[in-house]
Amino acid sequence: MKTTPSFTIIIPHYNIPRLLRHCLASIPKRDDIQVIVVDDKSNELCRKQLRELEKDFPAVSFLYAEEHRGGGRARNLGMEQARGKFLLFADADDFFNDCIGGILEDYSTSEDDLIFFNANSVYLDDFRPARRSFQLNRIFARYPLDRKKGETCLRFLFGEPWCKLIRRDLVEKNHIRFEETPIHNDTRFSYMVGYYAGSIAVDDRVLYCVTERTGSVSKAKDTDIELIRTRIFAKKNRFLADHHIHAFDEILLWPFKDAVKQHDWKLMHQYFAVARQYGYSLADILFRYSERKLFHKNNTNWCHA
């Protein structure tokens, strides 16, 4: 009879087996950890290398998707096999820091629904400091000064799935899943977890290292991608407003800002057409854009919450 693990770590993978090896090596070998790698239909060469990884990490479960459908679908497949009390997510090109062992020991019997941790970020080529963890670092730096605002930012504006221990029955009870979109597939998952979580804990230990590399999906920019971004964050901000949550995710403004820089008013019209579906008028977007510029100019706020 298999014992129920305390933690399930889910890692989506696509065509980067060398980096995945580093990620897996950073996870402690413990009986209370279930590790699931979900391969999003990598090419044949990479899948051959994954078979070698299976031999080197026999305790890790490797799932192989039949179609390439992105990280959101891969994480959902991993959750279907999860048995741990808590879920912990990682990307295959990132890794855990040495404090992970102590952290898992400390929270194995926690009754909290959601526990947040800090992160650092480095460039993969030479391990110089990078900025991908900047928003989270800023929230943690200011959290002791205003815990109420800090909690709102962590619940609703920290949109990545990593650096969170998430009680699995919270996800199952509320049917929370990742979206199957080419970008921001984790956005809705994160704010829905934040919305439904009861008790939370905030631990400033740096659990996770987020790496920076060229060619990642988040770097891609074209009109279709920006339209998806607009839809995802218009939908998110509508949810926050409708549920009387005092937060606004500025990522909604990014496509409009780029269109203004390019003087592309046709493109601007396309973005507005999407935003309007969620109740955002031209005046709303312009107001939020001017508000954002004022906040950043005066440095009077550290998150829109």
Backbone torsions as a table, in degrees:
resi	resn	phi	psi	omega
1	MET	NA	126.3	-178.3
2	LYS	-77.3	135.3	175.0
3	THR	-79.6	151.9	179.2
4	THR	-78.9	122.3	179.6
5	PRO	-70.9	156.0	175.7
6	SER	-75.8	-32.5	-172.9
7	PHE	-134.7	142.2	168.5
8	THR	-120.1	121.7	177.1
9	ILE	-102.9	122.5	-177.1
10	ILE	-112.2	127.9	-175.8
11	ILE	-128.8	108.7	172.2
12	PRO	-75.0	146.2	-177.0
13	HIS	-138.2	142.8	173.5
14	TYR	-152.5	105.1	169.6
15	ASN	63.2	25.6	176.1
16	ILE	-135.2	57.2	-175.0
17	PRO	-61.6	-31.3	179.6
18	ARG	-64.2	-42.8	179.0
19	LEU	-71.3	-35.8	176.4
20	LEU	-59.5	-39.1	178.6
21	ARG	-57.5	-44.1	179.3
22	HIS	-62.9	-42.2	178.9
23	CYS	-61.1	-48.9	-178.7
24	LEU	-63.1	-36.4	-179.8
25	ALA	-66.6	-20.5	-179.0
26	SER	-85.0	-3.8	-179.0
27	ILE	-95.2	128.6	179.6
28	PRO	-61.1	145.2	176.4
29	LYS	-87.6	99.3	-176.0
30	ARG	-138.6	148.6	-179.0
31	ASP	-69.2	-21.1	-176.9
32	ASP	-92.0	10.2	178.8
33	ILE	-117.3	124.8	170.4
34	GLN	-101.7	123.9	179.4
35	VAL	-112.4	127.7	-179.9
36	ILE	-124.2	121.2	172.1
37	VAL	-102.9	128.6	178.1
38	VAL	-115.5	111.7	179.3
39	ASP	-85.5	125.3	-175.3
40	ASP	-89.3	52.4	-179.1
41	LYS	55.4	64.1	172.9
42	SER	-65.8	168.2	177.8
43	ASN	-69.0	169.4	-172.5
44	GLU	-61.9	-40.4	179.8
45	LEU	-61.6	-45.0	-179.3
46	CYS	-67.6	-37.1	177.6
47	ARG	-65.4	-33.5	175.2
48	LYS	-63.8	-41.0	177.4
49	GLN	-67.7	-31.6	176.3
50	LEU	-65.1	-34.9	177.8
51	ARG	-62.5	-34.8	175.6
52	GLU	-68.0	-39.1	177.0
53	LEU	-62.5	-35.9	177.7
54	GLU	-58.2	-38.1	179.0
55	LYS	-69.6	-38.0	-176.9
56	ASP	-78.8	-22.8	179.6
57	PHE	-127.6	70.9	-173.6
58	PRO	-64.7	-21.5	-180.0
59	ALA	-80.7	-11.4	-177.8
60	VAL	-88.0	135.6	175.3
61	SER	-89.3	126.8	177.8
62	PHE	-108.5	122.0	175.2
63	LEU	-109.1	141.7	-176.4
64	TYR	-120.1	110.1	179.2
65	ALA	-69.7	146.9	-179.6
66	GLU	-84.9	-16.7	178.7
67	GLU	-132.4	150.8	174.3
68	HIS	-85.8	102.9	-174.9
69	ARG	-127.8	10.4	172.0
70	GLY	96.4	170.6	-175.1
71	GLY	-65.1	-32.1	-179.9
72	GLY	-62.3	-49.0	177.6
73	ARG	-62.2	-40.4	-179.9
74	ALA	-61.9	-43.5	178.6
75	ARG	-64.9	-39.7	177.9
76	ASN	-61.5	-41.1	176.8
77	LEU	-62.5	-40.0	177.7
78	GLY	-63.4	-40.5	-179.5
79	MET	-65.3	-28.9	178.0
80	GLU	-63.8	-24.9	-179.0
81	GLN	-102.5	-1.4	-174.3
82	ALA	-71.9	139.1	178.0
83	ARG	-123.8	-6.5	-174.7
84	GLY	-72.9	155.8	174.3
85	LYS	-64.4	-37.2	178.9
86	PHE	-120.3	145.5	171.7
87	LEU	-99.7	142.1	175.5
88	LEU	-139.1	127.9	-176.8
89	PHE	-108.1	147.5	174.1
90	ALA	-141.3	153.6	170.4
91	ASP	-95.5	149.3	-171.6
92	ALA	-65.9	-22.1	179.9
93	ASP	-96.2	5.1	175.6
94	ASP	-105.5	-175.8	177.3
95	PHE	-158.4	163.6	178.7
96	PHE	-91.6	146.8	176.4
97	ASN	-84.4	169.5	-171.5
98	ASP	-62.4	-21.2	-177.3
99	CYS	-74.4	-3.7	-176.3
100	ILE	-58.3	-38.3	-178.5
101	GLY	-60.3	-48.3	179.2
102	GLY	-64.6	-38.1	-180.0
103	ILE	-64.1	-47.1	-179.6
104	LEU	-64.9	-35.4	176.5
105	GLU	-63.0	-42.2	-175.8
106	ASP	-70.5	-29.2	-172.8
107	TYR	-111.0	10.2	-177.3
108	SER	-64.2	-27.4	179.5
109	THR	-112.5	16.0	-178.5
110	SER	-63.0	145.1	175.9
111	GLU	-100.0	1.4	178.7
112	ASP	-70.5	152.2	176.8
113	ASP	-81.2	-29.6	-170.0
114	LEU	-151.6	126.5	179.6
115	ILE	-124.3	126.6	-178.4
116	PHE	-101.8	144.5	176.7
117	PHE	-131.8	164.5	179.7
118	ASN	-89.2	172.3	-179.0
119	ALA	-143.8	162.9	166.9
120	ASN	-122.8	174.3	-176.6
121	SER	-144.3	140.1	179.8
122	VAL	-140.5	157.0	169.8
123	TYR	-79.1	138.2	-176.2
124	LEU	-68.9	-29.9	-173.9
125	ASP	-70.5	-37.4	-176.4
126	ASP	-140.0	7.1	177.0
127	PHE	62.6	25.9	169.7
128	ARG	-66.9	152.4	176.4
129	PRO	-60.7	137.8	177.0
130	ALA	-119.9	-177.9	-172.2
131	ARG	-115.6	11.4	-174.8
132	ARG	-68.4	-19.6	177.5
133	SER	-99.1	12.1	-171.6
134	PHE	-59.2	-47.1	-177.0
135	GLN	-61.2	-45.5	179.4
136	LEU	-63.8	-42.5	178.3
137	ASN	-59.2	-40.1	-179.7
138	ARG	-66.2	-40.8	177.6
139	ILE	-62.9	-44.2	-180.0
140	PHE	-65.2	-36.5	179.7
141	ALA	-64.9	-37.0	-177.4
142	ARG	-93.7	-12.4	-175.0
143	TYR	-53.3	-45.7	-179.4
144	PRO	-62.3	-22.4	-177.9
145	LEU	-80.7	-26.9	-179.1
146	ASP	-154.6	87.5	-173.6
147	ARG	-67.5	-34.0	179.6
148	LYS	-63.9	-48.1	178.1
149	LYS	-66.1	-39.8	179.1
150	GLY	-60.7	-40.2	178.4
151	GLU	-65.2	-41.0	177.9
152	THR	-61.2	-43.3	179.3
153	CYS	-62.9	-42.7	-179.7
154	LEU	-67.0	-41.9	-178.6
155	ARG	-67.9	-39.6	-166.3
156	PHE	-121.8	-15.2	-178.9
157	LEU	-116.0	-10.4	171.6
158	PHE	-91.5	97.5	-165.9
159	GLY	-92.2	-1.2	-179.4
160	GLU	-88.9	154.8	-179.2
161	PRO	-84.1	-18.2	-179.3
162	TRP	-76.2	167.7	-177.9
163	CYS	65.0	26.0	177.1
164	LYS	-136.3	129.7	164.1
165	LEU	-93.0	122.2	-172.9
166	ILE	-120.5	123.4	178.5
167	ARG	-62.7	125.4	-173.1
168	ARG	-65.1	-36.9	-178.3
169	ASP	-68.8	-21.2	172.9
170	LEU	-64.6	-44.0	179.5
171	VAL	-66.8	-44.0	-177.2
172	GLU	-68.6	-44.6	-177.5
173	LYS	-60.2	-36.2	-175.6
174	ASN	-102.2	8.4	175.0
175	HIS	53.2	48.1	-178.5
176	ILE	-90.3	127.0	179.5
177	ARG	-137.6	164.2	176.2
178	PHE	-79.8	146.5	174.8
179	GLU	-79.3	152.6	-178.9
180	GLU	-100.8	66.8	-179.6
181	THR	-115.8	155.4	-177.9
182	PRO	-69.1	-21.6	174.9
183	ILE	-136.4	157.8	174.6
184	HIS	52.9	35.2	178.4
185	ASN	-68.2	-14.1	-178.7
186	ASP	-95.4	-5.2	-172.6
187	THR	-63.7	-55.1	-178.7
188	ARG	-64.0	-40.0	177.9
189	PHE	-54.0	-45.5	-175.1
190	SER	-68.5	-45.2	-178.0
191	TYR	-75.4	-25.2	175.2
192	MET	-72.7	-38.1	173.1
193	VAL	-61.2	-44.4	177.7
194	GLY	-61.4	-36.8	-177.9
195	TYR	-70.1	-43.1	-174.5
196	TYR	-86.7	-17.0	-178.5
197	ALA	-64.3	136.7	173.9
198	GLY	-85.8	-98.7	-179.5
199	SER	-76.3	139.6	176.8
200	ILE	-125.9	163.6	172.0
201	ALA	-131.4	151.4	179.3
202	VAL	-127.6	119.4	-176.3
203	ASP	-123.5	121.3	-172.6
204	ASP	-83.1	8.1	175.1
205	ARG	-66.7	145.8	-174.9
206	VAL	-90.0	91.3	-174.2
207	LEU	-73.1	-32.6	-158.3
208	TYR	-138.9	145.0	175.9
209	CYS	-114.7	120.2	179.8
210	VAL	-94.4	124.7	-176.1
211	THR	-98.0	156.1	178.9
212	GLU	-114.6	128.7	178.6
213	ARG	-149.3	156.6	178.7
214	THR	-77.2	153.2	174.7
215	GLY	85.3	3.5	179.5
216	SER	-72.7	157.3	-176.8
217	VAL	-60.7	-37.7	-176.0
218	SER	-64.3	-18.1	179.9
219	LYS	-84.2	-18.3	-174.6
220	ALA	-67.0	140.8	177.8
221	LYS	-141.3	120.9	167.9
222	ASP	-155.0	175.5	-173.3
223	THR	-61.3	-44.5	-179.4
224	ASP	-60.6	-41.8	179.0
225	ILE	-63.7	-43.4	-178.5
226	GLU	-68.1	-31.4	175.3
227	LEU	-67.2	-39.2	175.7
228	ILE	-64.2	-43.9	178.3
229	ARG	-58.5	-44.5	179.5
230	THR	-60.3	-45.5	-179.4
231	ARG	-62.9	-46.0	-176.4
232	ILE	-61.8	-42.1	-174.7
233	PHE	-88.2	-22.2	169.2
234	ALA	-67.3	-42.9	177.5
235	LYS	-62.3	-42.9	179.7
236	LYS	-63.0	-49.9	-177.7
237	ASN	-65.8	-31.0	174.5
238	ARG	-65.5	-42.1	177.0
239	PHE	-59.5	-46.9	-179.4
240	LEU	-61.2	-44.5	-179.5
241	ALA	-65.2	-44.7	-177.8
242	ASP	-65.4	-25.9	-179.8
243	HIS	-101.9	16.1	173.1
244	HIS	57.3	39.3	176.1
245	ILE	-97.9	121.8	-173.2
246	HIS	-83.7	73.9	178.4
247	ALA	-152.6	150.7	176.5
248	PHE	-140.5	126.0	-178.9
249	ASP	-88.8	113.4	-175.6
250	GLU	-67.5	-12.9	-179.3
251	ILE	-60.2	-25.1	174.0
252	LEU	-55.9	-30.4	-175.3
253	LEU	-82.6	-15.2	-174.6
254	TRP	-57.9	-48.5	-179.7
255	PRO	-61.6	-38.6	180.0
256	PHE	-65.6	-40.2	178.4
257	LYS	-61.3	-44.1	179.6
258	ASP	-65.2	-39.3	179.1
259	ALA	-64.1	-38.6	177.3
260	VAL	-63.9	-43.7	179.2
261	LYS	-60.5	-36.0	-177.9
262	GLN	-87.0	-4.8	-175.4
263	HIS	54.9	37.8	-177.5
264	ASP	-103.6	89.1	-174.2
265	TRP	-76.9	-25.8	174.2
266	LYS	-64.0	-43.6	178.0
267	LEU	-64.4	-41.8	177.4
268	MET	-56.6	-42.5	179.6
269	HIS	-61.3	-39.3	178.6
270	GLN	-63.3	-42.0	178.8
271	TYR	-65.1	-42.0	178.4
272	PHE	-61.6	-38.4	-179.8
273	ALA	-60.1	-38.0	177.5
274	VAL	-71.3	-47.3	-177.8
275	ALA	-60.7	-35.4	-179.4
276	ARG	-62.7	-28.6	178.7
277	GLN	-61.8	-21.8	-179.7
278	TYR	-110.4	18.7	172.5
279	GLY	87.5	14.8	-179.6
280	TYR	-101.1	119.9	179.4
281	SER	-89.9	172.2	174.5
282	LEU	-58.4	-41.3	179.6
283	ALA	-62.9	-39.0	178.8
284	ASP	-61.1	-47.1	-177.6
285	ILE	-65.6	-43.8	179.7
286	LEU	-63.9	-38.4	178.0
287	PHE	-63.9	-47.4	-179.5
288	ARG	-63.4	-37.8	-179.7
289	TYR	-66.1	-44.2	179.0
290	SER	-68.1	-36.2	177.4
291	GLU	-63.2	-42.9	179.1
292	ARG	-60.5	-45.8	-179.6
293	LYS	-61.9	-38.9	179.9
294	LEU	-66.9	-43.9	179.6
295	PHE	-60.2	-45.0	-176.6
296	HIS	-71.8	-34.3	179.4
297	LYS	-66.2	-44.3	-176.9
298	ASN	-88.0	-13.7	-178.8
299	ASN	54.6	40.6	-175.9
300	THR	-92.7	-9.5	-176.8
301	ASN	-140.0	158.7	-177.4
302	TRP	-121.8	-4.4	166.4
303	CYS	-168.9	149.9	-177.3
304	HIS	-78.8	73.4	177.9
305	ALA	-144.0	NA	NA
